[in-house]
């Protein structure tokens, strides 16, 4: 009874427009106050911030956000697209493929889907429209390519899932590599098929000489090395994700200052943006931990596990049902909200059914990618619509073929967990 009332309070606060972090803290505190009394409630508020601050892995979030800010301000996004376009431009749908590749590259330094979509809208989208691409198709491939930032290391969504589910963040980040390759390939293949069916919607771009292609590679070589180095040191065990994030922030700062003269105002704004985003994430995680304590006190999670365990169905049926639930929730809720509201409950359930939480984390993030481009909430589509001045319904229509391809990849990842778990299993 108490759990239902507190959940109702939480959703009421969210509907009233309260920030999710504060909504979680207020409703979770009210629940603990109800169940455990004043002493317990105040004790949780006093101890949870220390517990969160004591998690070494949390430092990966501000460090990766700082790295992303340095790279963003260095102008590498434009260079990434130029290079990708030079190598794929003569293939049917080449500029769309270049958008997917630059989305993957940008995702490897950004970690935020909406930021990636906004950047691609300012770089690759104008180039595609200039070359005569159909607006709906161009907007659709930009919106879907932005979602790659959620899966490719260093994904902020992955890190939040790891903190909430209490799994190894290094292995979790590496687990996203192969699925990210599959998703990127699916976007590129879908774009190619669309261009072959109707060449007028995606004209070929100008031919680029081999000498020019290799010259352009030099523009992005330092950033590509940085991306591979950050992932590589995590995979080989040379550094923890936290250490790798700090290294990435330092090297990206050096590259940032090497690419031009900077003002103190610009640097201060850069640090300010990274700090504000980090604080927002910290408050959300704090609220999630308070709410988790409430669930523990009310035995809600244990009751759910017991009820599901008694159901006369195979465990795989439960996993498929959870996946469908996430696909539906993604249409109506922000992805971070979905993570913090469901993972503390769902993770113990999945573990009790005998499934790997790292694999399930990959599945959750792939469904989150779909949620970023499905109506009515699809944030990436609204971002692209704003930047391209394309009606949002056209952007949604442009993503439909890619959503279908994403669902195929999701099914493959569900059927073959080894695709997600092989690389983490090889880590030292």
N, C-alpha and C positions, 0 to 999 in steps of 0.2 A: 504493500500500500504506500509506504513512504517513498519508495523508488519511483512509483508512478507519479506521485504528487511533485516530487523534485524535478523529474524529467519534464513535466508539464510547465513548471516554473522556468526551467531552462529555455524551453522553446518559446515561451511567452516573452522572455527577455530578448531572445534573438529576433523574434518578430517585431518587437518594439525598436529594434535597431541598435541594441547594446553590442559593443565589441565582444567577440566570442570569448576572448580571454577573461574579461571581467564578468561575463554571463556565467561562465564555468565556475569562477571563484565564488561569486555570490550564491549561486544555487547549490554548489557543493558545500559551502560553509553552512548554509541554511539546513541542508540535509544532515550534516554531522552534528549540528546543534540540536536538531530534532532527535536523532538517534542516540548520540553519545553525551549530550549535555555541553555546557559552556566550557568546562575544562578541556574536554577532548577537542572541541572546535578551535579554541584558541591555541592549543598545543599543536594542532595540524598546521595552522597558519604560521606558527613560529618555526616549525621544523622543516616544512616542505621546501621553502626557498633555499635553505642550507643544503638539503639533499640534492636539489637541482643544480645548485652552484658547485657542489662537490663532484658532479659527473664530469670527468675529464673530457668525455666525448662531446659535451655541449659546446665546447670552444670551437668545434669544427664549423658551426653555423656562422658566427661573426667573422671568422677567418676566410671562409669561402665567399661570404658576401663581400668582404673587403677586396678579395681577389677579383671578383666579378666587376666591382666598381672601377678598379684600376684598368682592367681590360676594356670595359665599355668606353671609358674616357680616352683610351688610346687610339680609338678609331679602327680597331681590328675587325669589327663587324663588316664594314665596307670591303676590307681587303679579303676576308673570307669568301664573300659572295663573288668578288671579281675573279678570284682564283678558281672557284668551283664552276663559275659560268664559262671561263676560258676552256676548261677541260671537258665540259658536257654540252656546250652550247650548240654543237652540230648534230646532236642526237635528238630525235623527236621528243618534245617536252623537256629539252635540255636545261632551260633556265628554271623550270619547275624542279628538276632533279638537283640543280645547283642550290636551290632554296632549301631542299631537304638536307643536303650535305652541309650547307652553312648553318642550318638549324641545329644539326648534330654537333658541329664544331662549336657553335656559340653555346649550346647547351652544356658542353664540357667545361665551360668557364663561367657560366651564368647561374644555373641551378633553379631559375625561376621561369615558369612557363609563360606568364603574362609579359614579363620583361623581354623574353626571347621573341614573342609574337610582335611586340611593339617595335623592337629593333629590326626585325625582318620586314615589318610593314614600311619602315623608313628606308630600307636598303634594297631588298630584292623585289618588293612589290612594284615600285616605280619603274625598275628596269624591265620587268615582265610586261607591264602595260605599255611602255615605250616601244617594245618590240612587237606589239600587236597581239599580246595574249588576251584571250577573253577574260573580262574582269572577274566573273564569277569563279572561273577555274583558278586564276591567279590568287584571288583572295582565299580560296579554299585550301590551296597547298601551303600558303603562308600560315594560316591558322593551325593546320595540323602539324606543320613542321615545328611550330613553337612548342608543342607538347613534348618534344624530345628532351627538353631540359628537365623534365620530371623523372626521366629514367636513366639518363647518362650521368655518370659521376662527374662533378659532385652535386647530386640532387638534394636540395633542401628537404623536399617531401620524403625522400628515402631516409634522411637523417632523422627527421621527426618521427617517422614510423619506427626506426630502430630504437630511439629513446623511449617511445611509448611501449613497444613490444619487448624491450630489454633483450635485443639480439645484437650480435657482433656487427657493428656499423661498417667495419672494413670489408667483411665478407658480403654484407648487404649491398654496398656500393659496387663491388666487383660483380655481384650476381646480375646487375642491371646491364652489363656490357653486351653479352650475346643477345638478349631480348632487344636492346636498343639497336643493334645491327639489323635484326630481323624487321623491326618497325621501320627503320630508315629505308631498308630495301623495299618494304611494302609500299611506302609512300612513293619512292622512285618508280617502282613497277606500275603502280596505279596511274601515275602521271604519264608514263610512257604509253600505256594502253589507251588512255584518253586522247593523247596527241596523235596516235596512229589511227584511231577511229575517226577523228576530225582534225586533220592537220591545220585547218584555218584557225582553230582556237589556240594553237601554240606554234607560231612560225619559228623556223630555224633562225638562229642568230648568226652574226658574221663569223667567218672562219678566222681562227687565231693560229698563228704559226707556232711550231714546236718551241722555237727559241723564246717567244713571248710567254708561252705557258710556263717554261722553267724559270724565266725571269720573275714572273708573278709569284711563283712558289717561294722565292726568297722573302717576299713581303710578310708572309705568315709563318715562315719557318720557326722563328723564336716562340710564337704562341703555340704552334703545334707541338714543339718540343716540351713546352711547359705543361700542356694538357696530358701528354703521354707520360711525362715524368711524375706528375701528381698521382695518376692512376697506377703507374708502374711501381712506385715505392710502396704503395699500399699493398699491391698484389704480391710483391716479392717479400714483404715483411720487413723491409728496410726501415720503414717508418709507420707509425700508427696513423689513422685518418686525421687525428688532431695535429700531429707533427707535419703531415703532408699538407694540410690546409695552411699552416703557418708558413711553410716553405713556399707554397703557391702564392700567398699574399705578398711575401717579400720579393720573390722573383718578378711577379707582375708589377709591383711598385717600381722596381728597377727599370723594367721595359717601358713602363708608363713615362718615366722621366727621360728616358733615352729617346723617345719618339717626338719630343718637342719641349719648348719652354712652358713652364707651368706657373700659375699664380697661386699665392697662398689662399686666396678666396676659393679657387677651384678645388684645391686639396682639402680645405676645411669642409666644403660642401660634400665632397666625396666621402670623407670620414663620417660626416653627419648622417648621410643617407644610409650607410652601412650600419651605423649605431642605432638609428631609429628602427630599421627593419629587424635587427637583432633583438631589440627590446620588445618589439611586438611579438616575435616568436617566443621569447622567454616568458612573457605573460600568458600566452596561450598554453605553453607546456606547464606552467605553474598551475593554471586552472585545471588542466587535464589531470595533474597529479592529485589535486584536492578532490576532484570528482571521483578519481579512482579509489581514494581512501573511503569515501562515502559508499561506493559500491562494495568495498571489502567489508565494511561494518554491517551492511544490510544483507550480505551473503548473496547479492544479486547474481554475480558471475557464477558462483558455485551452483546456484539453483538452475541457471540456464544450462550449464554443462550437464548437470544431472538430467534435466528434462530432455535435452537433445540426445544424450547417450541412451535414453530409454526408447527413443523413436525406432520403429521397425524398418529402418532404411539404411542403405550402405553409406559409409562416410563420404564417398564421392558425391552423393546426392546433396549432402549438406554443403560441401564446398561449392558445387554448382549453384545452389540456392543463394549462398553468400555472395558469389560473384554477380548473380543477377540482381541481388539487393543493392550492391555497390553501383551497378550500371544505372539502376533506377534513381538512387540517391544522388548520383552525379548530375542528373538532369535538374535537380532542385536545390542542392546545397553546395556551398564552397568546399573545395577539396580538403583544405586544411581543417575545416569544421568536421567533415566526415571522418578524417583521421582521428582527431582528438575525441570525438564522440563515440566511435565504434571500436577502435583498436584495443583499448583497455579491456573491453568485454569479449571481443571476437578472438583476440590472440590466444588467451587461455583455452578457449573452445577449440580452435584449430589444433593447438598443441595436444589437447586431450584426445583428439581424433587420430593422432599419429602422423600429422603432416608437418613438414618443415616450415618454420615461420619465416625463414629467409625466402624460400620459394613463394610462400603466400604473400610476402611483402611485394615481390615483383608483380604478382597477379593484381594486387590492390593498386599498385601504381599504374599499371597498364589500363585498368578500368578508370583510374583518375584522369589519364590522358584523354580517354573518350569523353569523360564528363566535361572537359574543357572546351569541347566543340559540339556538344549536343544541346538542343533547345530544351527549355527556355533560358537556362542560365549561362551556357557556354561562354565563359569569360573571354577566351581567345577570339571568338567570333565578333564579340562586341569591340574588342581592342582593334582588330583588323578593320571592322566597319568604320570606326572613328577615324583611323589614320588614312584609309583609302577612300572615304566618302562613298562607300558601297552600302546599299541597303542591307541590314543585318540578315534578312531572310535569304538574300542572294549568297551571302557568305556561308550560311548554314547549308544551303543547297550545294555549294561548291565543295563542302567537306563530306557530303554523303558517300561518294565512292571510297574515300579514304577511311570513313567510319566502318564501311563493310570490310575493307582490307584489314583494319585494326581488329575487328571481331574474329577474323580468320587467324591472325597471329595470336590473339588471346586464347583461342581454342587449342592451337598447337602448344602453347606454353602450359596450358592445363593438362593436356594429354602427355606431354613429355617434360616432366620436371627437371630432367638432367640438363636441358638447355639452359636453365637458370643456375643449377647447382654445380655444374662441372667445374667452372672456373674457380668458385670459392673453395671447392674441395681440393684444389691444387695449391692453395695458398699455404705458406709456411706458418 
